[in-house]
Amino acid sequence: MRINCRVSSRVTCMIVVMVVWALSVVGVQAQDLGSFEQRVTQHTLKNGWTFILVERPVAPVFSFITRVNVGSAQEGAGQTGLAHMFEHMAFKGTPRIGTKDYQAEQGALVALEEAYQAYQTEKLSRKADPEKVKSLHEIFKQRQGEASQYVIKNEFGDIIEREGGVALNAFTGADVTGYFYSLPANKIELFAYLESERFLQPVFREFYEERDVVMEERRLRTESQPFGRLLEQFVSTAFMAHPYHHPVIGYASDIQTYTMTDAKQFYETQYVPTNMVTAIVGDIQPKTVIPLLEKYFGRIPAGSPPPPIRTVEPKSITEKTVILQDLSQPLYLEGYHKPAATHADQPVYDAIDDILTNGRTSRLFRSLVRDKQIAVSVGAYGAYPGDKYPHVWLAYGVPGRGVSNETVQEALREEFDKLKTEDVTDEELVRFRTRAKAGLLRALNNNLGLAMHMTDYHMLFGDWRELFRYITRFDDVTKKDIRRVAKALFQRTNRVVGMIETVPPPGVAMPASAAKGEGQS
């Protein structure tokens, strides 16, 4: 998953961060970057790992997130899903955590990988011998059983839970992978040990068992869900060249064939300190924390920076359409290519997203759901599948009973065209700039949210301070800007369409009205 800020997120996230800090720190009457910086210490280790420490002594706890600058976009052909797979592996422990006897386990893992490599080599051979494949598979399963006897399951997570930790989790997206949880303030050294340990020398125990878990996750989230299947086809169609066309979960054939060796090589290439940033927020003191960071995280070798992505998605020159015929209800998607989130016009895109899709006062809700009653829900993904590189702004509508996708399409495009030819109202601009503030006040006192947003902006812009600078740019967005950007965005050749067309079960005739796509208008 990608924890990411769009206008109903990125914009409002930064607002709430400022409000949270202003209301939670006694004596702070007004919040700005200068006063906030007094509570922030940025420290970079010699190996290149950057830490952002935020003193927020509201309660005797702290939260952190480690954000790694790697996602599905960094995967090569035949190895899609490896970023997500390593996320799973990062919870399996180390030579000192999760094992009954690491020296014996290490030998068992080597034997296991040798057995799997032999099995897979024969299995993928053009002249594979079925009997030999069966025999090698039996040897692999035997080695798998031998390695499993040394495993202490879930010990990494059990330690954190036993010591009062909460919210232990992780996510993988197209651009980044993140790891996070919260602990009592007096457990800061335990955090430094555990987090450095799992990235210093992760042990790929239970790799092939976990690979089966990931495959089942793919079946549940993608293959058995019409919307999941459509999105996978949509994104692979939207991106012809850029690796954004990879599904984050990975293709089924890749999941079933990547190896422990592949995962180790991916980790060694991508999980280097210069590619990682950690924010720690809560009841902490930098003078105490920094020596711990040096002691534990400083053990990790610097490594070489990962190679950058070379491929640039060519400019879209034609409209693309994906149609999935399924037994499920109809669904309509319409996406448009847009620049990366670091582009100078990003605040204008945020305004467009907000005005069209944010809440019950948004244009799409009022038009399609409330007034015309042709959709039961509408919404948008402001950055799909990621935002570090040029991506897609995606709107969707779920047609009401008896309403065709074409009717929803017509209504969506009518609203898009209005933005190209008519000024938005003063009220809409004001609402864009202010409603998110109230909407995210509920996130007060959220150390983890603050840590997430600071690392998000630091990784995206190279400086966490952009979190505060960015908010000032919203007052500069004008009606003219919105028309200008909308004209460039909502073009036929820039468009990708996806839809689910409902088909009846085998042997059941579709009603004539449905076959003709008739419905409300």
VMD Tcl script that draws the C-alpha trace (Angstrom):
set ca {
  {0.00 0.00 0.00}
  {1.06 3.62 -0.51}
  {0.45 6.08 2.34}
  {0.39 9.18 0.26}
  {-0.97 12.71 0.41}
  {-3.20 14.08 -2.31}
  {-5.19 17.32 -1.94}
  {-7.66 15.63 0.31}
  {-4.49 14.24 1.83}
  {-1.13 15.86 0.95}
  {-2.53 19.35 1.23}
  {-4.48 18.78 4.38}
  {-1.82 16.59 5.94}
  {0.63 19.45 6.07}
  {-2.06 21.74 7.46}
  {-2.94 19.39 10.27}
  {0.72 18.86 11.11}
  {1.07 22.58 11.73}
  {-2.17 22.73 13.71}
  {-1.25 19.67 15.76}
  {2.05 21.18 16.74}
  {0.60 24.57 17.50}
  {-2.09 23.19 19.79}
  {-0.06 20.51 21.54}
  {3.06 22.40 22.59}
  {2.39 24.60 25.60}
  {3.28 28.23 25.13}
  {3.39 28.20 21.35}
  {1.01 30.91 20.20}
  {1.71 30.86 16.49}
  {3.23 28.18 14.35}
  {5.63 28.71 11.49}
  {8.66 26.99 10.07}
  {11.07 29.00 12.24}
  {9.45 28.02 15.53}
  {8.94 24.45 14.43}
  {12.62 24.07 13.49}
  {13.56 24.77 17.11}
  {12.09 21.39 18.00}
  {13.58 19.52 15.06}
  {17.05 18.03 14.80}
  {18.23 16.52 11.53}
  {21.15 14.15 11.81}
  {22.84 12.21 9.03}
  {25.16 9.34 9.87}
  {28.47 8.84 8.10}
  {26.93 5.97 6.15}
  {24.30 8.36 4.74}
  {21.19 7.43 6.77}
  {19.19 10.57 7.60}
  {17.21 10.93 10.84}
  {14.68 13.65 11.61}
  {14.07 14.00 15.35}
  {11.05 15.96 16.56}
  {10.68 16.78 20.24}
  {7.00 16.57 21.14}
  {6.71 15.82 24.87}
  {2.94 15.55 25.00}
  {2.99 11.98 26.37}
  {5.80 9.56 27.33}
  {5.74 7.80 23.94}
  {7.30 8.17 20.52}
  {6.51 7.00 17.02}
  {8.75 6.55 14.03}
  {8.70 5.65 10.39}
  {11.57 4.49 8.24}
  {10.86 5.33 4.62}
  {12.92 3.54 1.99}
  {13.22 5.10 -1.46}
  {12.18 1.93 -3.25}
  {8.93 0.54 -4.59}
  {7.61 -1.47 -7.49}
  {9.04 1.12 -9.91}
  {12.55 -0.07 -9.04}
  {11.88 -3.70 -9.93}
  {13.25 -5.34 -13.03}
  {11.54 -7.56 -15.56}
  {10.68 -10.95 -14.12}
  {11.02 -9.68 -10.55}
  {7.86 -7.65 -10.02}
  {6.67 -7.76 -6.43}
  {10.14 -8.01 -4.86}
  {9.81 -4.67 -3.03}
  {6.64 -5.94 -1.40}
  {8.20 -9.34 -0.74}
  {11.13 -7.83 1.12}
  {8.70 -5.82 3.24}
  {7.40 -9.19 4.45}
  {10.93 -10.49 5.00}
  {11.85 -7.52 7.19}
  {9.63 -8.97 9.93}
  {11.26 -12.41 9.92}
  {14.12 -11.51 12.22}
  {17.89 -11.53 12.30}
  {20.73 -13.88 13.34}
  {19.81 -13.02 16.94}
  {16.01 -12.70 16.68}
  {13.66 -15.38 15.40}
  {15.97 -18.39 15.61}
  {16.67 -21.27 18.01}
  {20.15 -21.91 16.60}
  {21.33 -19.53 13.91}
  {24.53 -21.39 13.06}
  {22.55 -24.53 12.27}
  {19.76 -22.56 10.62}
  {22.22 -20.77 8.36}
  {23.45 -24.07 6.94}
  {19.85 -25.24 6.51}
  {18.94 -22.10 4.59}
  {21.90 -22.54 2.24}
  {20.84 -26.12 1.56}
  {17.24 -24.98 1.08}
  {18.19 -22.40 -1.52}
  {20.41 -24.83 -3.39}
  {17.51 -27.30 -3.49}
  {15.07 -24.68 -4.73}
  {17.43 -23.39 -7.41}
  {17.91 -26.93 -8.73}
  {14.16 -27.56 -8.72}
  {13.30 -24.31 -10.47}
  {16.07 -24.65 -13.06}
  {14.70 -28.02 -14.11}
  {11.08 -26.85 -13.91}
  {11.71 -23.87 -16.22}
  {13.85 -25.85 -18.65}
  {12.49 -26.26 -22.18}
  {13.06 -29.99 -21.90}
  {12.01 -30.42 -18.29}
  {11.75 -34.02 -17.13}
  {8.49 -34.32 -15.12}
  {9.88 -37.09 -12.94}
  {13.02 -35.12 -12.18}
  {10.97 -32.01 -11.42}
  {8.86 -34.05 -8.99}
  {11.94 -35.53 -7.32}
  {13.67 -32.15 -6.97}
  {10.49 -30.62 -5.55}
  {10.35 -33.33 -2.90}
  {13.96 -32.56 -1.95}
  {13.12 -28.85 -1.76}
  {10.14 -29.53 0.53}
  {12.34 -31.71 2.73}
  {14.94 -28.92 3.03}
  {12.15 -26.46 3.76}
  {11.03 -28.60 6.68}
  {14.56 -28.89 7.97}
  {15.03 -25.11 7.94}
  {11.69 -24.45 9.62}
  {12.63 -26.36 12.79}
  {14.94 -23.53 13.83}
  {12.38 -20.74 13.46}
  {10.83 -18.89 16.38}
  {7.75 -17.51 14.65}
  {6.87 -13.82 14.99}
  {9.56 -13.17 17.59}
  {10.36 -9.71 16.16}
  {6.77 -8.55 16.55}
  {6.33 -10.32 19.88}
  {9.28 -8.40 21.37}
  {7.75 -5.08 20.33}
  {4.32 -6.00 21.64}
  {5.74 -7.30 24.93}
  {7.61 -4.01 25.45}
  {4.47 -1.91 24.95}
  {4.75 -1.27 21.22}
  {1.67 -0.62 19.10}
  {0.77 -0.07 15.43}
  {3.54 -2.34 14.12}
  {3.07 -2.36 10.36}
  {4.55 -1.56 6.96}
  {3.51 -0.63 3.44}
  {4.85 -0.88 -0.08}
  {3.87 1.32 -3.00}
  {5.08 2.24 -6.44}
  {7.59 4.74 -5.03}
  {8.43 3.83 -1.44}
  {8.39 1.23 1.30}
  {7.73 2.21 4.90}
  {8.11 0.58 8.33}
  {6.60 2.00 11.50}
  {5.35 1.50 15.06}
  {5.20 3.30 18.40}
  {6.88 2.58 21.74}
  {7.05 4.02 25.26}
  {9.67 6.76 25.52}
  {11.93 4.68 27.79}
  {12.27 2.06 25.02}
  {14.21 4.28 22.63}
  {17.34 2.10 22.80}
  {15.26 -1.00 22.09}
  {13.96 0.75 18.96}
  {17.49 1.64 17.85}
  {18.64 -1.95 18.31}
  {15.65 -3.65 16.67}
  {15.37 -1.38 13.64}
  {19.08 -1.31 12.90}
  {19.32 -5.05 13.44}
  {16.65 -5.97 10.92}
  {18.27 -3.86 8.21}
  {21.85 -4.75 9.14}
  {21.48 -8.47 8.47}
  {17.95 -9.64 7.69}
  {17.50 -13.40 7.60}
  {15.32 -14.68 4.78}
  {13.79 -17.46 6.82}
  {10.45 -18.89 5.72}
  {10.96 -17.16 2.37}
  {9.08 -19.65 0.22}
  {6.29 -20.05 2.77}
  {5.89 -16.26 2.80}
  {5.96 -16.17 -0.98}
  {2.87 -18.39 -0.90}
  {1.26 -15.90 1.49}
  {1.95 -13.07 -0.97}
  {0.48 -15.12 -3.79}
  {-2.68 -15.63 -1.77}
  {-2.74 -11.90 -1.08}
  {-2.66 -11.30 -4.82}
  {-5.54 -13.73 -5.35}
  {-7.66 -12.01 -2.71}
  {-6.92 -8.38 -3.61}
  {-6.54 -8.57 -7.37}
  {-7.59 -11.76 -9.04}
  {-10.84 -12.26 -7.10}
  {-11.84 -8.58 -7.11}
  {-13.24 -7.05 -10.32}
  {-12.02 -3.59 -9.31}
  {-8.55 -5.00 -8.60}
  {-8.40 -6.71 -11.97}
  {-9.54 -3.55 -13.73}
  {-6.98 -1.35 -11.96}
  {-4.16 -3.71 -12.89}
  {-5.18 -3.63 -16.54}
  {-5.74 0.13 -16.34}
  {-2.28 0.97 -15.02}
  {-0.51 -1.39 -17.41}
  {-2.33 0.36 -20.26}
  {-1.72 3.87 -18.94}
  {2.06 3.37 -18.77}
  {3.59 1.98 -21.92}
  {7.26 2.28 -20.93}
  {7.71 3.53 -17.38}
  {7.88 0.84 -14.66}
  {4.78 2.35 -13.05}
  {3.01 -0.25 -15.18}
  {4.21 -2.93 -12.72}
  {1.59 -4.00 -10.18}
  {2.90 -3.39 -6.67}
  {1.91 -6.91 -5.59}
  {3.71 -8.33 -8.64}
  {2.59 -10.53 -11.51}
  {1.55 -14.03 -10.52}
  {4.29 -15.72 -12.57}
  {6.96 -13.53 -10.98}
  {5.72 -14.18 -7.45}
  {5.79 -17.91 -8.13}
  {9.35 -17.87 -9.48}
  {11.47 -15.23 -7.74}
  {13.92 -16.75 -5.30}
  {15.57 -16.08 -1.98}
  {18.69 -15.16 -3.94}
  {16.71 -12.62 -5.99}
  {15.33 -11.04 -2.81}
  {18.77 -10.79 -1.23}
  {20.18 -9.07 -4.32}
  {17.25 -6.64 -4.32}
  {17.83 -5.85 -0.64}
  {21.58 -5.36 -1.13}
  {20.98 -2.98 -4.03}
  {18.13 -0.89 -2.63}
  {18.43 -1.01 1.17}
  {21.47 1.19 1.56}
  {21.55 4.03 4.12}
  {21.62 6.83 1.53}
  {18.30 5.47 0.28}
  {16.59 5.66 3.69}
  {15.21 8.33 5.99}
  {13.71 7.92 9.47}
  {11.61 10.37 11.46}
  {11.20 9.91 15.22}
  {8.51 12.02 16.86}
  {7.48 12.20 20.50}
  {8.95 12.44 23.98}
  {12.58 12.26 22.92}
  {15.76 14.26 23.45}
  {18.26 14.43 20.57}
  {21.23 14.50 22.91}
  {20.17 11.07 24.15}
  {18.93 9.66 20.84}
  {21.80 10.63 18.52}
  {24.47 8.56 20.35}
  {22.12 5.56 20.11}
  {21.67 6.13 16.40}
  {25.43 6.30 15.94}
  {25.95 3.15 18.01}
  {23.36 0.96 16.32}
  {22.52 2.33 12.87}
  {26.13 3.36 12.34}
  {26.99 -0.36 12.12}
  {25.31 -0.60 8.72}
  {27.73 -0.29 5.76}
  {27.21 2.68 3.47}
  {26.91 0.76 0.21}
  {26.53 2.30 -3.23}
  {23.51 4.44 -4.20}
  {20.99 2.45 -6.28}
  {20.89 3.19 -10.01}
  {18.24 5.74 -11.04}
  {15.30 4.88 -13.25}
  {16.23 5.77 -16.83}
  {12.96 5.21 -18.62}
  {10.69 8.21 -19.15}
  {7.09 7.62 -20.17}
  {6.57 9.03 -23.68}
  {4.00 11.78 -24.09}
  {0.56 10.28 -24.54}
  {-0.63 10.72 -28.13}
  {-3.82 8.69 -28.12}
  {-6.76 7.88 -25.90}
  {-6.62 4.37 -24.41}
  {-9.56 2.30 -23.23}
  {-9.73 -0.84 -21.10}
  {-13.02 -2.74 -20.83}
  {-13.48 -5.59 -18.37}
  {-16.60 -7.69 -18.84}
  {-17.65 -9.20 -15.52}
  {-20.62 -10.41 -13.51}
  {-20.14 -7.53 -11.05}
  {-21.79 -4.11 -11.10}
  {-20.56 -1.57 -13.65}
  {-17.79 0.87 -12.85}
  {-16.31 3.77 -14.78}
  {-12.76 5.19 -14.47}
  {-11.20 8.09 -16.30}
  {-7.58 9.06 -15.83}
  {-5.32 11.79 -17.19}
  {-1.53 11.91 -17.29}
  {0.00 14.66 -15.14}
  {3.49 15.71 -13.98}
  {5.25 14.51 -10.84}
  {4.21 15.97 -7.49}
  {7.33 18.16 -7.46}
  {6.06 20.13 -10.49}
  {5.44 23.84 -9.96}
  {1.75 23.43 -10.85}
  {1.08 20.73 -8.25}
  {-0.93 23.11 -6.00}
  {-3.18 23.83 -8.99}
  {-3.73 20.11 -9.55}
  {-4.55 19.87 -5.85}
  {-7.17 22.57 -6.28}
  {-8.73 20.78 -9.27}
  {-8.85 17.52 -7.33}
  {-10.42 19.22 -4.31}
  {-13.04 21.16 -6.24}
  {-14.09 18.12 -8.26}
  {-14.00 15.34 -5.70}
  {-13.57 16.43 -2.07}
  {-16.72 15.63 -0.15}
  {-20.43 16.18 -0.59}
  {-19.97 19.78 -1.74}
  {-17.66 18.76 -4.57}
  {-18.78 19.21 -8.15}
  {-18.81 15.53 -9.05}
  {-20.84 14.55 -6.00}
  {-23.36 17.35 -6.44}
  {-23.77 16.70 -10.15}
  {-23.65 12.92 -10.49}
  {-24.89 11.73 -7.09}
  {-27.16 14.44 -5.69}
  {-28.68 16.20 -8.71}
  {-28.69 13.79 -11.64}
  {-28.71 10.69 -9.40}
  {-26.81 8.66 -11.99}
  {-24.01 7.48 -9.67}
  {-24.08 6.00 -6.20}
  {-20.55 7.18 -5.46}
  {-17.74 9.18 -7.02}
  {-14.14 9.79 -6.07}
  {-10.58 10.19 -7.25}
  {-7.02 8.96 -6.82}
  {-4.90 12.08 -6.97}
  {-1.65 10.25 -7.67}
  {-1.88 6.84 -9.27}
  {0.06 4.63 -8.86}
  {2.64 6.96 -7.28}
  {3.67 10.61 -7.42}
  {7.48 10.70 -7.59}
  {7.35 10.48 -11.40}
  {4.70 11.66 -13.90}
  {1.55 9.73 -13.07}
  {-2.21 9.64 -13.55}
  {-4.99 11.65 -11.91}
  {-7.90 9.24 -11.79}
  {-11.62 9.88 -11.21}
  {-14.27 7.19 -10.93}
  {-18.00 6.80 -10.71}
  {-20.17 3.82 -9.75}
  {-23.33 3.97 -11.90}
  {-26.72 3.72 -10.23}
  {-29.13 0.92 -10.99}
  {-29.97 0.85 -14.68}
  {-27.45 3.59 -15.52}
  {-24.82 2.96 -18.17}
  {-21.11 3.72 -17.97}
  {-21.59 6.02 -20.97}
  {-24.02 8.16 -19.00}
  {-21.50 8.54 -16.18}
  {-18.78 9.27 -18.72}
  {-20.79 12.08 -20.28}
  {-21.50 13.67 -16.90}
  {-17.85 13.47 -15.80}
  {-16.59 15.09 -18.98}
  {-19.17 17.82 -18.71}
  {-17.69 18.79 -15.33}
  {-14.14 18.56 -16.66}
  {-15.02 20.84 -19.58}
  {-16.50 23.44 -17.24}
  {-13.14 23.79 -15.52}
  {-11.55 24.45 -18.90}
  {-13.99 27.17 -19.93}
  {-15.47 28.71 -16.77}
  {-13.91 30.23 -13.67}
  {-14.38 28.40 -10.40}
  {-16.20 30.41 -7.75}
  {-14.62 32.41 -4.96}
  {-16.34 30.09 -2.52}
  {-14.74 27.04 -4.10}
  {-11.28 28.59 -3.88}
  {-11.80 29.51 -0.24}
  {-13.15 26.06 0.51}
  {-10.13 24.50 -1.17}
  {-7.81 26.49 1.08}
  {-9.67 26.01 4.35}
  {-11.93 22.97 4.59}
  {-9.07 20.53 4.89}
  {-7.91 22.30 8.06}
  {-11.09 21.40 9.90}
  {-11.24 17.98 8.33}
  {-7.92 16.87 9.75}
  {-8.13 18.45 13.20}
  {-9.27 14.98 14.25}
  {-5.68 13.86 13.70}
  {-4.39 15.97 16.63}
  {-1.63 14.47 18.76}
  {-0.66 11.94 16.12}
  {3.09 11.42 16.35}
  {3.03 8.79 13.63}
  {1.15 10.99 11.17}
  {3.66 13.78 11.65}
  {6.57 11.38 11.15}
  {4.99 10.01 7.99}
  {4.42 13.38 6.39}
  {7.87 14.72 7.23}
  {9.59 11.70 5.68}
  {7.25 11.83 2.69}
  {8.22 15.41 1.90}
  {11.88 14.88 2.73}
  {12.11 11.98 0.33}
  {10.08 13.65 -2.39}
  {11.60 17.15 -2.24}
  {14.89 16.45 -0.49}
  {13.93 18.60 2.51}
  {11.23 18.01 5.14}
  {10.83 21.81 5.40}
  {8.91 21.71 2.12}
  {6.03 20.44 4.25}
  {5.68 23.99 5.57}
  {6.71 25.89 2.46}
  {4.21 24.02 0.32}
  {1.18 25.30 2.21}
  {1.97 28.91 1.36}
  {1.63 28.11 -2.34}
  {-2.11 27.49 -2.11}
  {-2.87 31.17 -1.66}
  {-1.15 31.78 -5.00}
  {-3.51 29.49 -6.95}
  {-5.80 31.59 -9.14}
  {-8.90 30.93 -11.22}
  {-6.79 31.55 -14.31}
  {-4.31 28.89 -13.17}
  {-7.10 26.35 -12.78}
  {-8.44 27.02 -16.28}
  {-4.92 26.85 -17.75}
  {-4.02 23.56 -16.10}
  {-7.45 22.04 -16.74}
  {-7.13 22.81 -20.46}
  {-3.81 20.99 -20.60}
  {-4.96 18.11 -18.41}
  {-8.38 17.21 -19.80}
  {-7.40 16.36 -23.35}
  {-8.58 13.31 -25.30}
  {-5.04 12.26 -26.23}
  {-4.05 12.50 -22.56}
  {-6.86 10.24 -21.41}
  {-7.07 6.63 -20.22}
  {-10.50 5.07 -19.74}
  {-11.38 1.95 -17.80}
  {-14.73 0.36 -17.21}
  {-16.45 -2.76 -15.99}
  {-19.29 -3.86 -18.23}
  {-21.77 -6.14 -16.53}
  {-22.44 -9.44 -18.26}
  {-24.94 -12.09 -17.12}
  {-23.94 -15.53 -15.81}
  {-23.62 -18.24 -18.43}
  {-27.03 -19.27 -19.78}
  {-28.79 -16.12 -18.52}
  {-29.97 -13.59 -21.08}
  {-29.26 -9.91 -20.44}
  {-32.34 -7.63 -20.42}
  {-32.72 -5.66 -23.63}
  {-32.48 -2.33 -21.77}
  {-29.18 -3.33 -20.19}
  {-27.79 -4.61 -23.47}
  {-28.52 -1.23 -25.05}
  {-26.98 0.63 -22.13}
  {-30.20 2.48 -21.38}
  {-30.64 4.29 -18.12}
  {-31.29 7.63 -16.52}
  {-29.88 10.69 -18.17}
}
mol new
graphics top color blue
foreach p $ca { graphics top sphere $p radius 0.5 }
foreach p [lrange $ca 0 end-1] q [lrange $ca 1 end] { graphics top cylinder $p $q radius 0.2 }
display resetview
